[in-house]
Amino acid sequence: MKIIKGGVTAPKGFLAGSTSCGIKKSGKTDLALLFSTTPCVTAGTFTTNRVKSGSVVLSIERLKKGSAQAVFVNSGNANCCVGKKEIKDAREITSLAARKLNLKNDSILIASTGIIGRPLPVNKIKNGIKGLIQNLSKSNGTSFAKAIMTTDTVHKEIAVEINIKGKVVKVAGAVKGAGMICPNMATMLAFFTTDAVIEKEALKQAFKESVYDSFNKITIDGDMSTNDSAIIFANSMAGNSVIKKNTRDYAIFLDAIKFVAKELSRKIVLDGEGATRFIEIIVKDAKTENMAGSIARHIANSNLVKTMIAGGDPNWGRIAASAGASGVKINSGRMDIYFGRVLVMKNGAGVNVSRMLLLDIFRKKEIKIVVDLKSGKYTDRIWTCDFTEEYVKINSEYEA
């Protein structure tokens, strides 16, 4: 596997465009379009929030057939909590874009991100669509990644190439997300492209596994968005033999898509709103994977833990307390805690260790915390970040 340039347009047959229609007061690009020159096998996962954007509802409906050819994205407005108008507006916008692209209406998906409770400025968006489509280009992968941003401070993209029986296959992705990032998706839009020839069910399974192992295992603030969408397009232009489930080719493809998803999820955490540190929480030797995951999530979402790390205070007691408050039945007398490789609690009791050594660990930009339950064989991990004053500032003044 080799990392390459180009973002979501690196695979054959994909074009992207971006423009500004005035949704964002800053004047930055706020419309984006990702388009394949040929129809695609498509799969997606979406927010589990009971309150969903009309854009999400429409895309879920259209993805039932497992194929699409484009996705339209607007940033700065969530198209959520404005009533029946949400889906009506989403249909109107995608209908116009479909006509301009000579596609059927149900071949184009839609994603929105931004402020909740404001109607989409449909006329502004419709006026921007012509220029957006004219801007479609193989060289606009990065422009696409920038146009979907809201509170992100950097754009997030990656592309790789692999070899499937002598054929070069490319897999790429772009995401936006910096806050309201919680396991089981996030305030996150993620778009993947590949030119692989792959069966519909194989793509669906590979994407599900990849999302579970990446975006579903990060958290910034424990809050879940109304707009989370992760979508993959496979247009078969690589010309490889068909990838089927439970084959060597499938394993190679799965490794690639998992790598792309993990790298993108890592970029989200590193760009967490106001974040200064990347934190990995590992819970090991639990009785079940669910138990390990529940404890890791509880620790990762603890404001006491996150502010402790922001302040550089190696207070391992907060880790122990959070693990115990997770609702998972554990034997505290067997629990060990490590900061990096340094043991700070053994069998439920503190260990005599140099505070200067621990302070040095907490000055690093990346911190690993391990909780060993010594009660089973299952392990899980969550990536998160610290909780700073800047996070409060960003979210108390949020304006697209």
Disulfide bonds with the S-S distance in Angstrom:
none
